[in-house]
Amino acid sequence: FGVGGQGESDLGDLAKHPMFEVVAICDVDTNHLEQAKKRYPGAKFYQDWRELLAKEADNIDSVNVSTPDHMHGPIGMAAL
């Protein structure tokens, strides 16, 4: 969740692991999503984190929350 700035860096580092698969990406900024689509064309893309969790819950094993601080808790708790 969040693929601009620190989120882009975090995702790039995670994606280096051979067993890591990017299933879904979420960012409210469409510019960030467009850049992520170029790097991870096989992923699904969302602007609303609630929609991602509702639709992809069965397809994800972990999440990375790289959003502004005030959203870490709500997204992390919903992901749990």
C-alpha positions in Angstrom: 0.0 0.0 0.0 1.6 3.2 -1.2 4.1 3.0 -4.1 5.5 6.5 -4.3 8.7 7.6 -2.6 9.5 5.2 0.3 6.8 2.8 -1.0 8.5 2.5 -4.4 11.8 1.8 -2.7 10.3 -0.7 -0.3 8.5 -2.6 -3.1 11.7 -2.6 -5.2 13.7 -4.2 -2.3 11.0 -6.8 -1.6 10.6 -7.7 -5.2 14.3 -8.7 -5.4 13.6 -11.8 -3.3 13.2 -14.9 -5.6 10.1 -16.1 -3.7 8.3 -12.7 -3.7 5.4 -12.2 -6.0 3.7 -8.8 -6.4 0.0 -9.7 -6.5 -1.7 -6.3 -6.0 -0.7 -2.7 -5.6 -2.6 0.2 -4.1 -2.0 4.0 -4.2 -4.4 6.9 -4.2 -2.1 8.7 -6.7 -2.7 7.6 -10.2 0.7 8.8 -11.3 2.3 6.4 -8.8 0.1 3.6 -10.0 1.0 4.2 -13.7 4.7 3.9 -12.8 4.1 0.7 -10.8 2.2 -0.8 -13.8 5.3 -0.4 -15.9 7.4 -2.3 -13.3 4.8 -4.9 -12.2 2.5 -5.5 -15.2 1.2 -8.8 -13.8 -0.2 -7.2 -10.6 -3.7 -5.9 -10.0 -4.0 -2.2 -9.2 -6.3 -0.3 -6.8 -6.7 3.2 -5.6 -8.7 2.2 -2.5 -7.0 -0.1 0.0 -10.3 -1.4 1.3 -11.2 -2.6 -2.2 -7.8 -4.3 -2.5 -8.3 -6.2 0.8 -11.9 -7.1 -0.1 -11.0 -8.5 -3.5 -7.5 -9.9 -2.9 -7.7 -11.3 0.6 -7.4 -14.9 -0.6 -4.4 -14.1 -2.8 -2.1 -12.3 -0.4 0.2 -13.7 2.4 1.6 -10.4 3.6 1.3 -6.7 3.0 3.7 -3.7 3.0 2.2 -0.4 4.3 4.2 2.5 3.0 1.7 5.3 3.5 1.7 8.4 5.6 1.9 7.6 9.3 -1.7 8.2 10.1 -2.8 5.4 7.7 -0.4 2.6 9.0 -2.7 1.6 11.8 -6.0 1.4 9.9 -4.6 -0.4 6.9 -2.4 -2.8 9.0 -5.3 -3.7 11.3 -7.7 -4.3 8.4 -5.1 -6.5 6.7 -4.9 -8.6 9.8 
